[in-house]
Structures are given as structure tokens and as C-alpha cells.
Amino acid sequence: MAFQCKKCSYRFESKQKLPSKCPFCGTFGSVIIEKTAEDVIKDIDRMLKDGELT
């Protein structure tokens, strides 16, 4: 699974479900799951259907 740190933007992969801290900068609670291309397409499709994008 791919992750990214919100503080330092470090991208990494880990087998853990959601690491508690960034392995690069050590900040706790800053790691988010990186979206896949499919996730982004689904988000845009939903936004178009909901009229959020024109």
C-alpha cells in the first residue's frame, strides 16, 4: 500500500495498514493513504454527477 506524509511529502510503501509516523521526518499522525488513479477518476466522476464540477 502506498502512503504519503502530509508534512514533508515523503512517499513510501508499507505493509502496515496505516503507519503512525512518517519514516523520513518522524512526524506522528501525518501519514495518509495515497490515492490510486482509479480513486481519483471515481472522485471526479462523483463530483461531475453531483454538479460540483462544470
Backbone hydrogen bonds, N-H to C=O, Kabsch-Sander energy under -0.5 kcal/mol:
donor,donor_aa,acceptor,acceptor_aa,energy
3,F,12,F,-3.1
4,Q,32,I,-2.4
5,C,10,Y,-2.1
6,K,30,S,-3.3
9,S,5,C,-1.5
12,F,3,F,-2.0
14,S,1,M,-2.0
22,C,27,T,-1.8
26,G,22,C,-1.4
29,G,20,S,-2.8
30,S,27,T,-0.8
32,I,4,Q,-2.8
34,E,2,A,-2.2
40,V,36,T,-2.0
41,I,37,A,-2.3
42,K,38,E,-2.3
43,D,39,D,-2.3
44,I,40,V,-2.5
45,D,41,I,-2.6
46,R,42,K,-2.4
47,M,43,D,-2.3
48,L,44,I,-2.4
49,K,45,D,-2.2
50,D,46,R,-2.1
51,G,48,L,-0.8
52,E,47,M,-2.4
53,L,47,M,-1.0
